[in-house]
Amino acid sequence: MPRDCLYCGEVLDEKMNWGALFQRDTRLLCDECDRGLVRIEGGCPGCSRPGAEGSLCRDCLEWNGNPEWNGVLERNASLFQYNEFMKEVLARYKYRGDYVLAKALASFMQTAIPKADLFLPIPLSPERLYERGFNQSKALLTEAGYPCHELLMRAHTEKQSKKTRRERMTGAQVFRLPDKDLSGKNILLIDDIYTTGTTVRQAAILLKKAGAREVSSFTIARG
């Protein structure tokens, strides 16, 4: 049966796999849409920011220079650059409710997510969850076939996209973590995009206070 690209709807041309003649073509995006997703090669070792090859970017240096935040987040790994195409993909996914794109994005995550004891999606506030209909971070984990540990809770605040860079980095804590002993746990936070790193660090600092040995994050895009 013909299959369509999950983003643009074009029919996917079946590709012959000569290494395994009868192996099913599992692509979810057409070649053109796949090319629109620019993979991050190298980048900042602390946050995957493109263009900071082999050394920490200014964002990471600023975080590490603050005693309150130094060492809270071990590292962030992101798959793709936040280019114009990715902006449109995530806007359609998050704000226009195109859940099926979770399947396409998760297909790139399946072999890229680092090992961890617990996989935590960044939560939405109840109000935001009602507005969107689903948690985009939880959907990515679920579609990638990973266990989903929903330990964190989030207060309702103004959208991060509405805030300036400085407002994001100096904002008040938005998460709560019910009493939980996470002693010695290696935890991976999952989100759709890493911009300033504030969101994952606010989550990470609570997890570290609860005893987590190490907290890292993994996102689809690096803004």
Stockholm file with secondary structure:
# STOCKHOLM 1.0

chainA/1-223         MPRDCLYCGEVLDEKMNWGALFQRDTRLLCDECDRGLVRIEGGCPGCSRPGAEGSLCRDCLEWNGNPEWNGVLERNASLFQYNEFMKEVLARYKYRGDYVLAKALASFMQTAIPKADLFLPIPLSPERLYERGFNQSKALLTEAGYPCHELLMRAHTEKQSKKTRRERMTGAQVFRLPDKDLSGKNILLIDDIYTTGTTVRQAAILLKKAGAREVSSFTIARG
#=GR chainA/1-223 SS CCEECTTTCCEECCCCCTTSTTCCCCCCSCHHHHHHSCBCCSCCTTTCCTTCTTSCCHHHHHHHTSTTTTTTSCCEEEEEECCHHHHHHHHHHHTSCCTTHHHHHHHHHTTTSCCCSEEEECCCCHHHHHHHSSCHHHHHHHHHTCCCCCCCEECCCCCGGGSCHHHHHHCCCCEECCSCCCTTCEEEEEEEEESSSHHHHHHHHHHHHTTCSEEEEEEEEEC
#=GC SS_cons         CCEECTTTCCEECCCCCTTSTTCCCCCCSCHHHHHHSCBCCSCCTTTCCTTCTTSCCHHHHHHHTSTTTTTTSCCEEEEEECCHHHHHHHHHHHTSCCTTHHHHHHHHHTTTSCCCSEEEECCCCHHHHHHHSSCHHHHHHHHHTCCCCCCCEECCCCCGGGSCHHHHHHCCCCEECCSCCCTTCEEEEEEEEESSSHHHHHHHHHHHHTTCSEEEEEEEEEC
//
